[in-house]
Amino acid sequence: MPPRNQSGSRNPNHRHGMHGTKVYTAWQQMRHRCKKDPRYVANGTKVCPEWESFADFYAYIGDPPSDDHSVDRIDPFGNYEPGNVRWATRLEQSRNFRVHKEREPHTAVAERHGLHPQTYAYRVKNGIPLSKSTDLRKTHCVHGHELSKDNVYVCKRGKRHCKTCRRNRARKLREKRRS
């Protein structure tokens, strides 16, 4: 009978018992991106040599804090290596996004232009000039409510809407359904 390996298995191919876990999948995807994804290959993004071993990668990063976390590079221009990798949520990763090779997160670029990050991303993706922003010149909605930071939501298309008007429409619709 073959001896047991470090995971307690007698299968010689079974090394760590982590296959199928979130951290193992993240490790596989990280390595695959750096070897096969044209964007990563073109940018020269690499995985450090010691992380070719899953055990070493796992010893550094550990388990994700929650299912909402995924592996993120702190410096989007750096490699996957100790000191530049963390578990991060989508929101944290969105603040760390590479935009047209600028060394500034897209949220910061959006703020500099006075845009909501979703609006900025929509305009960049669709080639809409940032200066053509008639929506931003509005300070109040058609019903007279102020379009402050707390009273605005941005839809998927990047357009700003008044939260007060939205609440009023929802309340009227509920009242109409009750009667």
C-alpha positions as YAML, in Angstrom:
chain: A
units: angstrom
residues:
- id: 1
  name: MET
  ca: [0.00, 0.00, 0.00]
- id: 2
  name: PRO
  ca: [1.48, 3.43, -0.95]
- id: 3
  name: PRO
  ca: [2.37, 5.83, 1.88]
- id: 4
  name: ARG
  ca: [0.12, 8.75, 2.74]
- id: 5
  name: ASN
  ca: [1.09, 12.22, 1.49]
- id: 6
  name: GLN
  ca: [0.79, 15.56, 3.36]
- id: 7
  name: SER
  ca: [-2.98, 15.73, 2.84]
- id: 8
  name: GLY
  ca: [-3.46, 12.27, 4.31]
- id: 9
  name: SER
  ca: [-4.38, 10.72, 0.97]
- id: 10
  name: ARG
  ca: [-2.81, 7.61, -0.53]
- id: 11
  name: ASN
  ca: [-3.31, 9.03, -4.04]
- id: 12
  name: PRO
  ca: [0.13, 10.23, -5.25]
- id: 13
  name: ASN
  ca: [-1.52, 12.99, -7.36]
- id: 14
  name: HIS
  ca: [-3.48, 14.35, -4.39]
- id: 15
  name: ARG
  ca: [-1.22, 16.92, -2.76]
- id: 16
  name: HIS
  ca: [-3.15, 19.43, -0.68]
- id: 17
  name: GLY
  ca: [-6.85, 18.58, -0.70]
- id: 18
  name: MET
  ca: [-7.79, 22.13, -1.79]
- id: 19
  name: HIS
  ca: [-8.90, 21.38, -5.36]
- id: 20
  name: GLY
  ca: [-12.20, 23.11, -6.09]
- id: 21
  name: THR
  ca: [-11.92, 25.64, -3.25]
- id: 22
  name: LYS
  ca: [-12.15, 29.38, -3.90]
- id: 23
  name: VAL
  ca: [-8.47, 29.95, -3.12]
- id: 24
  name: TYR
  ca: [-7.30, 27.10, -5.38]
- id: 25
  name: THR
  ca: [-9.52, 28.31, -8.23]
- id: 26
  name: ALA
  ca: [-8.17, 31.86, -7.77]
- id: 27
  name: TRP
  ca: [-4.60, 30.51, -7.93]
- id: 28
  name: GLN
  ca: [-5.35, 28.57, -11.13]
- id: 29
  name: GLN
  ca: [-7.05, 31.56, -12.77]
- id: 30
  name: MET
  ca: [-4.21, 33.90, -11.77]
- id: 31
  name: ARG
  ca: [-1.63, 31.59, -13.38]
- id: 32
  name: HIS
  ca: [-3.80, 31.07, -16.47]
- id: 33
  name: ARG
  ca: [-4.31, 34.84, -16.98]
- id: 34
  name: CYS
  ca: [-0.59, 35.52, -16.83]
- id: 35
  name: LYS
  ca: [0.24, 32.74, -19.31]
- id: 36
  name: LYS
  ca: [-2.70, 32.87, -21.76]
- id: 37
  name: ASP
  ca: [-4.64, 36.17, -21.53]
- id: 38
  name: PRO
  ca: [-3.30, 38.51, -24.25]
- id: 39
  name: ARG
  ca: [-3.80, 41.60, -22.06]
- id: 40
  name: TYR
  ca: [-1.71, 40.17, -19.23]
- id: 41
  name: VAL
  ca: [0.93, 38.75, -21.59]
- id: 42
  name: ALA
  ca: [1.21, 42.09, -23.46]
- id: 43
  name: ASN
  ca: [1.59, 44.01, -20.18]
- id: 44
  name: GLY
  ca: [4.22, 41.54, -18.98]
- id: 45
  name: THR
  ca: [2.25, 40.62, -15.85]
- id: 46
  name: LYS
  ca: [3.77, 37.55, -14.24]
- id: 47
  name: VAL
  ca: [3.34, 35.27, -11.24]
- id: 48
  name: CYS
  ca: [6.41, 35.19, -9.00]
- id: 49
  name: PRO
  ca: [8.34, 31.88, -9.32]
- id: 50
  name: GLU
  ca: [7.68, 30.73, -5.75]
- id: 51
  name: TRP
  ca: [3.91, 30.95, -6.34]
- id: 52
  name: GLU
  ca: [4.07, 28.30, -9.06]
- id: 53
  name: SER
  ca: [3.50, 26.05, -6.05]
- id: 54
  name: PHE
  ca: [-0.05, 26.31, -4.70]
- id: 55
  name: ALA
  ca: [1.15, 25.53, -1.17]
- id: 56
  name: ASP
  ca: [3.42, 28.62, -1.16]
- id: 57
  name: PHE
  ca: [0.66, 30.84, -2.57]
- id: 58
  name: TYR
  ca: [-1.82, 29.53, 0.02]
- id: 59
  name: ALA
  ca: [0.69, 30.01, 2.85]
- id: 60
  name: TYR
  ca: [0.95, 33.69, 1.88]
- id: 61
  name: ILE
  ca: [-2.66, 34.62, 1.11]
- id: 62
  name: GLY
  ca: [-4.73, 32.12, 3.14]
- id: 63
  name: ASP
  ca: [-8.48, 31.69, 2.81]
- id: 64
  name: PRO
  ca: [-10.68, 34.55, 1.53]
- id: 65
  name: PRO
  ca: [-12.51, 36.51, 4.27]
- id: 66
  name: SER
  ca: [-15.84, 35.88, 2.49]
- id: 67
  name: ASP
  ca: [-17.30, 34.57, -0.75]
- id: 68
  name: ASP
  ca: [-17.43, 38.19, -1.98]
- id: 69
  name: HIS
  ca: [-13.63, 38.46, -2.03]
- id: 70
  name: SER
  ca: [-11.29, 37.60, -4.91]
- id: 71
  name: VAL
  ca: [-7.56, 37.96, -5.54]
- id: 72
  name: ASP
  ca: [-6.50, 41.51, -6.43]
- id: 73
  name: ARG
  ca: [-3.19, 43.16, -7.23]
- id: 74
  name: ILE
  ca: [-2.68, 46.26, -5.10]
- id: 75
  name: ASP
  ca: [-0.65, 47.91, -7.87]
- id: 76
  name: PRO
  ca: [-2.46, 47.03, -11.13]
- id: 77
  name: PHE
  ca: [0.81, 47.59, -13.00]
- id: 78
  name: GLY
  ca: [2.76, 45.15, -10.80]
- id: 79
  name: ASN
  ca: [3.09, 41.38, -10.83]
- id: 80
  name: TYR
  ca: [1.40, 38.74, -8.71]
- id: 81
  name: GLU
  ca: [3.93, 38.60, -5.91]
- id: 82
  name: PRO
  ca: [4.13, 38.92, -2.12]
- id: 83
  name: GLY
  ca: [3.28, 42.46, -1.03]
- id: 84
  name: ASN
  ca: [1.19, 43.17, -4.14]
- id: 85
  name: VAL
  ca: [-1.67, 40.68, -3.69]
- id: 86
  name: ARG
  ca: [-4.66, 40.75, -1.36]
- id: 87
  name: TRP
  ca: [-8.22, 39.51, -1.02]
- id: 88
  name: ALA
  ca: [-10.54, 42.35, -2.12]
- id: 89
  name: THR
  ca: [-14.24, 42.92, -2.81]
- id: 90
  name: ARG
  ca: [-15.50, 44.13, -6.19]
- id: 91
  name: LEU
  ca: [-15.83, 47.65, -4.79]
- id: 92
  name: GLU
  ca: [-12.23, 47.65, -3.56]
- id: 93
  name: GLN
  ca: [-11.08, 46.30, -6.91]
- id: 94
  name: SER
  ca: [-13.04, 48.94, -8.83]
- id: 95
  name: ARG
  ca: [-10.98, 51.61, -7.09]
- id: 96
  name: ASN
  ca: [-7.84, 49.86, -8.30]
- id: 97
  name: PHE
  ca: [-8.71, 49.66, -12.00]
- id: 98
  name: ARG
  ca: [-6.26, 50.36, -14.82]
- id: 99
  name: VAL
  ca: [-7.74, 52.95, -17.20]
- id: 100
  name: HIS
  ca: [-5.97, 53.46, -20.51]
- id: 101
  name: LYS
  ca: [-2.55, 52.97, -18.92]
- id: 102
  name: GLU
  ca: [-3.10, 55.87, -16.53]
- id: 103
  name: ARG
  ca: [-1.55, 55.26, -13.13]
- id: 104
  name: GLU
  ca: [-4.69, 56.49, -11.43]
- id: 105
  name: PRO
  ca: [-7.80, 54.53, -10.45]
- id: 106
  name: HIS
  ca: [-10.82, 55.24, -12.63]
- id: 107
  name: THR
  ca: [-12.77, 56.44, -9.59]
- id: 108
  name: ALA
  ca: [-10.19, 59.19, -9.09]
- id: 109
  name: VAL
  ca: [-10.31, 60.14, -12.78]
- id: 110
  name: ALA
  ca: [-14.12, 60.24, -12.61]
- id: 111
  name: GLU
  ca: [-14.04, 62.51, -9.56]
- id: 112
  name: ARG
  ca: [-11.56, 64.82, -11.25]
- id: 113
  name: HIS
  ca: [-14.03, 65.20, -14.15]
- id: 114
  name: GLY
  ca: [-16.95, 65.62, -11.75]
- id: 115
  name: LEU
  ca: [-18.54, 62.34, -12.85]
- id: 116
  name: HIS
  ca: [-19.93, 59.35, -11.01]
- id: 117
  name: PRO
  ca: [-17.61, 56.33, -11.60]
- id: 118
  name: GLN
  ca: [-20.37, 54.43, -13.48]
- id: 119
  name: THR
  ca: [-21.03, 57.45, -15.68]
- id: 120
  name: TYR
  ca: [-17.32, 57.79, -16.39]
- id: 121
  name: ALA
  ca: [-16.96, 54.07, -17.21]
- id: 122
  name: TYR
  ca: [-20.01, 54.18, -19.51]
- id: 123
  name: ARG
  ca: [-18.69, 57.19, -21.39]
- id: 124
  name: VAL
  ca: [-15.20, 55.75, -21.79]
- id: 125
  name: LYS
  ca: [-16.59, 52.38, -22.94]
- id: 126
  name: ASN
  ca: [-18.93, 54.00, -25.48]
- id: 127
  name: GLY
  ca: [-16.53, 56.70, -26.68]
- id: 128
  name: ILE
  ca: [-18.62, 59.60, -25.36]
- id: 129
  name: PRO
  ca: [-16.43, 62.66, -24.74]
- id: 130
  name: LEU
  ca: [-16.24, 63.62, -21.09]
- id: 131
  name: SER
  ca: [-16.78, 67.29, -21.96]
- id: 132
  name: LYS
  ca: [-20.21, 66.53, -23.47]
- id: 133
  name: SER
  ca: [-21.81, 66.39, -20.09]
- id: 134
  name: THR
  ca: [-25.12, 68.23, -20.18]
- id: 135
  name: ASP
  ca: [-26.37, 65.97, -17.40]
- id: 136
  name: LEU
  ca: [-23.73, 67.35, -15.02]
- id: 137
  name: ARG
  ca: [-24.73, 70.96, -15.49]
- id: 138
  name: LYS
  ca: [-28.12, 70.21, -13.94]
- id: 139
  name: THR
  ca: [-28.29, 71.10, -10.27]
- id: 140
  name: HIS
  ca: [-31.99, 70.26, -9.80]
- id: 141
  name: CYS
  ca: [-34.37, 67.68, -11.28]
- id: 142
  name: VAL
  ca: [-37.48, 68.65, -13.28]
- id: 143
  name: HIS
  ca: [-39.50, 68.63, -10.02]
- id: 144
  name: GLY
  ca: [-37.11, 71.02, -8.30]
- id: 145
  name: HIS
  ca: [-35.24, 68.58, -6.04]
- id: 146
  name: GLU
  ca: [-31.56, 69.29, -5.59]
- id: 147
  name: LEU
  ca: [-29.27, 66.78, -7.35]
- id: 148
  name: SER
  ca: [-26.82, 66.48, -4.48]
- id: 149
  name: LYS
  ca: [-24.54, 63.50, -3.91]
- id: 150
  name: ASP
  ca: [-27.03, 62.02, -1.42]
- id: 151
  name: ASN
  ca: [-30.04, 62.51, -3.70]
- id: 152
  name: VAL
  ca: [-28.65, 61.01, -6.94]
- id: 153
  name: TYR
  ca: [-28.37, 57.49, -8.24]
- id: 154
  name: VAL
  ca: [-26.75, 56.55, -11.52]
- id: 155
  name: CYS
  ca: [-28.41, 53.97, -13.74]
- id: 156
  name: LYS
  ca: [-26.52, 51.36, -15.79]
- id: 157
  name: ARG
  ca: [-26.39, 53.71, -18.76]
- id: 158
  name: GLY
  ca: [-24.62, 56.35, -16.68]
- id: 159
  name: LYS
  ca: [-27.51, 58.83, -16.40]
- id: 160
  name: ARG
  ca: [-28.17, 60.58, -13.09]
- id: 161
  name: HIS
  ca: [-31.64, 60.32, -11.52]
- id: 162
  name: CYS
  ca: [-33.30, 61.98, -8.52]
- id: 163
  name: LYS
  ca: [-33.82, 59.59, -5.59]
- id: 164
  name: THR
  ca: [-36.65, 61.72, -4.15]
- id: 165
  name: CYS
  ca: [-38.61, 61.51, -7.41]
- id: 166
  name: ARG
  ca: [-37.98, 57.77, -7.55]
- id: 167
  name: ARG
  ca: [-39.29, 57.31, -3.99]
- id: 168
  name: ASN
  ca: [-42.36, 59.45, -4.78]
- id: 169
  name: ARG
  ca: [-43.12, 57.40, -7.93]
- id: 170
  name: ALA
  ca: [-42.78, 54.15, -5.96]
- id: 171
  name: ARG
  ca: [-45.05, 55.46, -3.18]
- id: 172
  name: LYS
  ca: [-47.74, 56.54, -5.70]
- id: 173
  name: LEU
  ca: [-47.54, 53.18, -7.44]
- id: 174
  name: ARG
  ca: [-47.97, 51.34, -4.12]
- id: 175
  name: GLU
  ca: [-50.98, 53.52, -3.23]
- id: 176
  name: LYS
  ca: [-52.50, 52.91, -6.65]
- id: 177
  name: ARG
  ca: [-52.10, 49.13, -6.25]
- id: 178
  name: ARG
  ca: [-53.78, 49.20, -2.81]
- id: 179
  name: SER
  ca: [-56.87, 50.96, -4.09]
...
